[in-house]
Amino acid sequence: MANSYTQIHIQFVFAVKYRAALIESEWKERLHQYITGIFQENKHKMLQINSMPDHIHIFIGMRPHQSISSLIQNVKTESSKWIKAQSLSSIPFAWQEGYGAFSYAKSQVPNVIRYIKNQEEQHSKQTFLDEYRKFLIAFEIEWNEDYIFKELE
């Protein structure tokens, strides 16, 4: 679109259904590559991606031609299908409903990239739910505890 200029940096966070630890280290890089491809096909720029066994962080430069909800629905649907088609999980794989989407200024991009790269270190200090609640508090997002990601099962 002529004369439209944007700079949109979004971090997405979402969990495996029931927060089951199904993302295995043996294939998580392949998952990251597959998900990166989905974002690229949708004309968004992958800045950083990393996952833990029960959740994933994705940081992108987003173009405004697509809604966040349709993009994440596409990513979750296609990556779940891919995991099943590749027979990567012995347990049926699905992403939990919902997601977090957090926006950042350009000056914050290097810190967010570093944070996502260091997920293993972050989670040696705090649980996923504690981390997620800190995001909600920092971004002043009201939430209902009944609808926050479920405890590990």
N, C-alpha and C positions, 0 to 999 in steps of 0.2 A: 504494500500500500504506500503510495507516494506521500512524502512528508510525515511519515510515522516513525518516530525514533523511541526506542525503549532500551532499558537496562534493567532486567528482572533476574535476580538471583534467588532461587528457592531451594531449600533443603526439605526433602521428603523423608519421613520416617514411618515405617509400618512393620508389622509383626507377622510371623508365621501363625496360622490359625492355632488357637489355644496356646500360643507362645511355645509350641513344641520345638525342641532343638533339632530341626531337620536339615538345616543348611550345613552341610559337611565341608570341612576344609579341603577335602580331595577334589571337590567340584565347584566350590564357591567362586573361583576366578572365572570359570566358564559361564556361570550364572551372571556375574558382573558384566562380562563381555556381551552376553545375549541381551541383557537389559540395556546396556549402553547402545547397542544396535537399535533397539526399539526407540529410544530417545532420538537418536540420529535420524532414523526414518521419519520421525515426526518433526524434524528440523530444529531440534533443541540441542544445546551444547552440553555434553557431560563434563562436569568439572571434577567430581570425585564420587566414588562409590565404594562402599565397604559394608560388610555384613558380619554379624555375629550369628551363632547357630539359630537364634530365635527371632532376629529382626534385621532390618536393613536401613542404611542411611544413603541417600542419593542427593547430590548437590548439582544443580544444573543452571545454565543460563537459559532462560525460557523466552521463547518468542510468543507474542500475544495472539497468535492465530488460533489457539486451541485453549479450551478451558482446563484448569487443573484437574477437575473431577474426571473429565473424559480421558485425559492423559494417564492418570493413575489407574483408572479402570482398565485401560488398554494394557498398561505395563503389568498389572497384576494378572489379568486374564492370560495374556500371551506367555508370560514367564511361567505361570502354573502349568499351562499346556506343554511348554517345552520341557519342564522338569519331569512331567509324566511321560512324555514321548521318549525322553532319554533314559527312562527307568533309573533315575538318580536317587529316588527315595523309596525305601521298602514300605513306607507308610504313605497312604494317600496325601499328597501335598496340596495345600491351599494357603492363601494369605488370609489373615484375619480381616474382618470388616473394618473400615475406617483407616485413617492415616493422619499424620501431622504434616503440615506445610508451613514452613517458616521462611520469611523473606529477609534478605540482607542487603546492606549497602555495598558498593564496590570495595570500599576500604576494609570491609570485614572478610572478603573472599579468602585471602591467604589463611586467616585463622580458622575459618570453617573447614577449608581443605585439610589443614593440619589436624583439626579435631576428628574429622571423619577417618583420616588415615590411621589415627591412633586409637581406634575403637577398643582394641584388646586392652590397652593400658587404661582407658577410661572405665572399662567394666571390671577391672581389677579393684577399682575404688568405689564403684557404685553400681547398683542394679539397673536394669533397663527401665523399670517403672520409676525409680528415683530420677534417672536421667530425663525421662519423658516428662515427668511432673515439673522438673526444673525448666525445661523448654516452655511449658505452658505458663509457668509463673513469670519467667523472663519476658515472654511475649505478651503478657497480660491477657491471656486467653482464659475465659471462664470455662469450666468443665464440670461434668457430673461424674462423680466417682463410679457410678453404676455403668457408665459407658466408656470408661477408660480401658485400655488393653487389659485383657484378663491375666490373672496370675498364672504362673507356670503350672502346667498339668502333667 
